[in-house]
């Protein structure tokens, strides 16, 4: 990026002659970190970068966030954000020790089963700005959290403990938080079909389609799927099953626009000439109305799969596989610290979903990252908090 202080007078005057609208348009096409640096050049550029038109002119790709917690030495906790536009990791301030999830531009923490806090996933300050909500009506641990209407949170599932044991009889209602009124609204609980396979985020994945005002919840191992209508506050259509042939486990992900994706591990596929069936990781397009069968659109290249999980014959090596994503980007990573948390990304552009591309993500910055717990999620990065305008 050109520095106004060190550029020649002719170059500086050329930038001065640009209209505000044109400056705003140019800045809107910069990667996030370049945009932040540009906003510090002069007052006009800061105004152009932070104007509402600039904030919404171009849809930016969601980042991949990885928070690592060390249960023994908290100073070894680390946070990283992967920027797909610059294809590089960004070291971030250490995570909140009680952080458990993130979505929709926010990260979430819970100091107890009822104390719920949120913060912009990235901000212009040196430390996150955590805000506490009123206590949840139904205390729970490790729920699914999604964001709709920009800053309203919906909390689904989770676990409630009594005497150190999970209470299997407690039907935890869906709760929706409105930051304007600082109040929780109670909705219908997660359908009973999910209870036998676990209702915490460890066993569930979710995908929110904002245009449809619909939140889909999916059992990673059971492959049960249900849809929650955010307008009517009820589950609709009953509980279905999404399990393409050979699927061992899978994750439901929101694609571009109003599309749904299913990404998961298949038990085996003939590897031409190798003489045996090999596990593979595939992605399917799913009809949001649950009509017809999922359509397979991508398979992870064999060299990337073995690079992430090795070449052992034991399928248990895939137990540490995790998958998150949104808006046409699917991130797959290995949370085993012995492997160094390798990851890859599949880009699925356009509505036809016929030109998928896979890439290995660079290693995490810094040596010796070893965590007892990792929190991974994909999220857009709202510019307002980053530029200090929200």
DAFEN-V763180 format. One record per residue. RES is the residue in one small letter. OMEGA is omega in whole degrees, -180 to 180 (* if undefined). Layout:
# DAFEN-V763180
RES OMEGA
RES OMEGA
This chain:
# DAFEN-V763180
x -179
x 174
x -179
x -177
x -173
x 179
x 180
x 180
x -178
x 179
x 180
x -179
x 177
x 178
x -180
x -177
x 179
x 176
x 179
x -178
x -179
x 176
x 179
x -180
x -179
x -178
x -177
x -180
x 180
x 169
x -172
x -176
x 176
x 178
x 179
x 179
x -180
x -178
x 179
x -177
x -179
x -177
x -178
x -180
x 178
x 178
x -180
x -178
x -174
x -180
x -176
x 180
x -180
x -177
x -174
x -175
x -177
x 179
x -178
x -179
x 178
x 177
x 172
x -178
x 178
x 177
x 179
x -179
x 176
x -174
x -176
x -177
x -174
x 180
x 177
x 175
x -178
x 173
x 178
x 172
x 179
x 180
x -177
x -179
x 175
x -179
x -179
x 177
x 176
x 175
x -177
x 175
x -179
x -178
x 171
x -177
x -180
x 179
x -179
x -176
x 176
x 179
x 169
x 180
x -179
x 165
x -171
x 179
x 179
x 179
x 173
x -177
x -179
x -179
x -173
x -179
x 179
x -180
x 172
x -175
x 171
x 178
x -178
x 180
x 180
x 180
x 177
x 179
x -176
x 177
x 179
x 175
x 167
x -178
x 174
x 176
x 179
x -180
x -178
x 177
x 174
x 175
x 167
x 177
x 176
x -177
x 175
x -176
x 175
x -175
x 175
x -174
x 174
x -177
x -175
x 173
x -174
x -178
x 174
x -175
x 173
x -178
x 179
x -180
x 179
x 178
x -177
x -177
x -175
x 177
x -177
x -178
x 169
x 177
x -178
x -176
x 175
x -177
x 179
x -179
x -176
x -177
x 176
x 175
x -175
x 177
x -178
x 179
x 176
x -179
x -173
x -179
x -176
x -169
x -179
x -177
x 178
x -176
x 177
x -179
x 176
x -175
x -175
x 167
x -176
x 177
x 180
x 176
x -172
x -179
x 178
x -174
x -175
x 175
x 179
x 177
x -171
x 175
x -174
x -179
x 180
x -177
x 171
x 178
x 178
x -177
x 178
x 179
x -176
x 178
x -177
x 178
x 180
x 171
x -176
x 171
x 180
x -179
x 178
x 179
x 176
x -179
x 174
x -177
x 177
x -177
x 177
x 173
x -175
x -179
x 178
x -173
x 175
x 178
x 178
x 177
x -178
x -175
x 177
x 178
x 173
x -179
x -176
x -179
x 176
x -171
x -179
x 178
x -178
x -179
x -170
x 175
x -177
x 175
x -179
x 178
x -177
x 174
x 177
x 177
x -174
x 176
x 180
x 170
x -176
x 175
x 179
x 177
x 177
x 176
x 178
x -178
x 174
x -178
x -178
x -176
x -178
x 173
x -180
x 177
x -176
x -177
x 178
x -180
x 180
x 176
x 180
x -170
x 178
x -175
x 178
x 177
x -177
x -179
x 178
x 178
x 180
x 180
x -180
x 179
x 176
x -177
x 176
x 178
x 176
x 174
x 174
x 175
x 178
x -180
x 178
x 180
x 179
x -177
x 176
x -176
x 178
x -180
x 180
x 177
x 179
x -177
x 174
x 180
x 173
x 178
x -178
x -175
x 172
x -179
x -178
x 178
x -176
x -179
x -178
x 179
x -178
x 176
x 171
x 176
x 179
x 178
x 176
x 178
x 178
x -179
x 168
x 176
x 179
x -174
x 175
x -180
x 175
x 173
x -178
x 177
x 175
x -176
x 168
x 178
x 178
x -176
x -177
x 179
x -179
x -179
x 179
x -180
x 179
x *
